């Protein structure tokens, strides 16, 4: 998982607005946002019930995707927010 300072809070998630850039990959989609007053880059992983029906499967996908993206996302500058959406 991401460190607490690198997680997007629910309040911040509601204020993200439109993404600056979108990257499509075979297993996931990354959306990049500007985040005001953020010192470190922040990120979140979203896995819907449509992707995996059981909570165990969704959490497994969430953990694996977070582990894969940790180094890449933490290399970004502050003031950026990244949301990863898992694909089926």
Helices and strands as residue ranges (DSSP letters): G 4-6, H 10-14, E 21-24, E 28-34, E 42-46, H 55-74, E 80-86
